[in-house]
Amino acid sequence: MGISVTFNELKWDTDFFGVASAKSTLHKPLTLNEWLELNTRFKDYQFISIMNMNSEPINAQLIGKNTTAFLVDINIQFKKKLLALDEKSKNVTIHQALEKNDQIIKIADFQFSKFTEDPELAKRGGDQVYQQWLINSFEKTDKFYALSKDEIGDINGFLLFSYVDNACVIELIAVSQKETKGGIGTSLFKAVEYGAYQQGVKEIKVGTQLRNLGAINFYHKVGCKQVGCHQVYHLWNF
C-alpha cells in the first residue's frame, strides 16, 4: 500500500527564518482519521509546508476546508533518461567542492520563489534563501557546479547539481541577465548530461514552478518529460 504521510522538522528553515518549521508530504489521498491525526501534529509548529503529491483533489479539499493554509506553489517535476552525447559543451567546466564565488551569487536572481511569494517568509529574509543555498553548497564534496564563461573569463551562467540514487538532480540554474538568449542554459544542461552519462548515471531530475514558463519551456526544449505536478501549501500558526 505504501505510506500515506511523512512528517519532519525543518532545522535549516527553523534556524534561517526564526520560526519552528516542519514539512508534511501527503503521498496519497488521506482518510479523515489520517488527516485529523496529522492536524494534531501541526499545532506544535509555527510554519508548516504541506506537499500534496500529484495534486490529489481529496487532500486539497481537506486542506482547504480544515486549515488556513494557502497554495503558494505548484511544483512541476521533470526527468530525462540519459543517452550518449557526441561531444562536451564548449566553454563549460564542471567543478566539485567549488570555492565560494561571488560572481555566481550575483547571477542568482530568481524571479519565481515560494520564499518571496509567501509574505511571512518574505519579511523573514526569503529573498536571501537562494543566495544562502549557494553559499552552503560551496566547498561541499557532494555538490557540483557547471560553469559557463564569456570571452574575458567572467562567469555568465551556472548550474548547481548533485547525485542522488543514481540520478543527477539539478538544484539551481541561472544565466546572466545580459546573456539570456545565447544558448548558455542549453550548454550548461548538455555539459551536465554528458558528465552524468560518463559516470553511468541513468537520468536527470529537475523541478520548477508552474508559473515559471521560461523554465518549463527550457526543460522541454532540452528533452525532459514532465513526470509530476505537486501542490505546495503553507500553513502558519500564530
WOBELTA-V164318 format. One record per helix or strand. SS is the DSSP state (alpha for helix, beta for strand). FROM is the first residue (numbers start at 1). TO is the last residue. If there is no record, write none. Layout:
ss = <SS & SS>
from = <FROM & FROM>
to = <TO & TO>
//
This chain:
ss = <beta & alpha & beta & alpha & beta & alpha & alpha & beta & beta & alpha & alpha & alpha & alpha & beta & beta & beta & alpha & alpha & beta & alpha & beta>
from = <5 & 11 & 21 & 32 & 47 & 53 & 57 & 70 & 92 & 102 & 114 & 119 & 126 & 144 & 155 & 167 & 177 & 184 & 203 & 213 & 225>
to = <9 & 17 & 26 & 42 & 52 & 55 & 66 & 81 & 96 & 107 & 117 & 122 & 137 & 149 & 164 & 175 & 179 & 198 & 209 & 221 & 236>
//
